[in-house]
Amino acid sequence: MRQLPLIASIVIGLIIVIGMIAYFYYHQTGASFSNADVYINPSNISKNDKQRFTVVLSIAPKGIKITGVELQITYDPAKLRLQSIDPGKYGYLPVVLEKKTDVSGTIIIALGAAPNKQKSLAHIMASLVFEPLQNGVSYISYGADTKVVSSEKNNENIVGKKGMAKVDIH
């Protein structure tokens, strides 16, 4: 019975030591526990065949100033047709470095910001207009090559959670 408080004290001590090591490591290396999350809104869409809709690509940088993004968006071109891409309209990351699409259902949008234009608050990065082509469920999502960089984080990829949109076409 006396061993329980001793074991609890050892466990608590280990937790404190590990926490201190992590704290000093992350502050010494400049790393961060928080990453920039990217979203697609709305995340649930229900449309009739041929009824166009817009999705908005947004970022939640969690206080980190964003230098640039390379967004890779994927969708099923058999079910959805991309009508337009509107990057940079909202004043965040205003320099459009690249914008391209291909027939496989991949969109690449690269955006950058001058040092005096970098933001650390949630912002809209671009909007996409799609037209449904056939009934069924389809998804619009961020691809594996989506990157978010910050000069505050040595221009390393700091993308965190990646949102997606489910499209129900009826």
N, C-alpha and C positions, 0 to 999 in steps of 0.2 A: 504494500500500500504506500510506503514511503517512496518507492521508486517512481511513482507517477508524477509527483511534483518535480523530481530531478529530471525525468525525461522531458516533461513539458518545458522546463527551463532551458534544457539543451536545444530543443527544437526552436524555441523563441530566439535564443541566441544565434543559432544558425541563420534564421530568417533575417535577423537584423544585420549580420555580417554580409550575407549575400546581397541584401538591399543596398548596403553601403558600397560594396564593390561595384554593383551595377550603376549606382549614382555617380561615383567618381569616374568610372569608365566612360559613361555617356557624356559627362561634362568635360572630360579631358579630350575625347576624340571628336567632340562636336556632333555626335550622333544624337538621335532623338527617338523617343518612344512613339511619337506621333508622326504619322505620314499624311500625305494629302489624299483624300478620298475623291473619287470621281463618280458622278451620277448621271443617269439618263432619266429625264422626267417628261411626262408621267411614266411611272413604271408599269402600269396596267392600262392597256388601250383596247377598246372594243369598237370596231368600225365595220361598216358595210363595204362590200366589194366596190372598188373605185372611189371611195370616200377618202380624200387626202387628209393627212394629219401631220402635225409637227411634234418633234421631240427636241428637247433642250439638253445640251451637254453642259454640265456644271461641275464646279470643283469646290471642295471644302478644304482649304490648305491648313487649317488649324493653327493660324498665327505665323506660318512660315511664308516669307515672300517668294512668290513663284517667278522664276526667270523664263521658263518656257515649258511647253507641252508638245508631245507628239501623240496624237490621238489615233488609235487604230480602232475603227468601228466595224463590226461584222454584222451581216444580216443575210437572209436567204433571198437571193435575187429571183427565185422562182415564185416567191410569194409577195415580195415587196419591190417596188421600183423607186429608186432615189430620184426625186424631182429637183431638189436644190440644196445647197450648202451655204450657210450664211455665217462664216467665222468672223470674229473681230468686230461685229456691229455694236457690241455692247460696251466697247471701250476698255475691256480687260484683255490683256495680251493682244494689243492692236496690230502687231506686225504679222501679217500672214506670210509664213516662210514657204509653205507648200500646201497644196490642196489637190488631191487626186482620188479617183475612183477606178475600179476595174469591174469587169463583168462577173467576177467570182463573189461579189458581195462584200468587198473590203473598201473602206474609206480611210484615207490617211489625211489628217489635218495637222500641220505643224504651226504652232503659234509662239511668238516670242514677245518679250516686253523690254523696253529700255529700262535702265536702273531706276529712273525717277517715276516709272509707270508700274513697277511691280507692286502687287497687292497681296495682303495676307488674310483677306476676308473672303468668304464664299462669293463666287461670281459665276456668271454664265460665260461659257467659252464659245459656243456656237449653237446654231439651230439647224435641224435637218428636216426637210419635208419629204414624206414618202407617200406613195399611192399603193394601196393593196391590190394584188393581182388575182389571188384565188383564195377560196375559203380555207380555214384551218388556223392553226396556231403557229406563230413565228416569233422570233426573238431578235432584238437589237441589243448588242452587247459590246463592251470594250474588249479588244483582242489582247493577246498575251504581250504584244510589243508596245502597248500603251506606256508612255513615260511621262513623268512629271519631274522637273529639275528645279533646283533652287541654288543660287550662288551662296546662300547661307549654309547649305549642306554639301559644299564641295561639288556641286553639279551632279550629284549622284541621283539615281532614280529613286524618288521617295513616294511613288504611288502606293496607296494603301488599298482600301476596299474599292472594288469596281462594281458599279451598279449595272443593271440591265433593264430592258423593257420587254414585257410580254405583250404581244399583239394578237388579239382574237379577231379574226376576220370572218364575218358571217354574211 
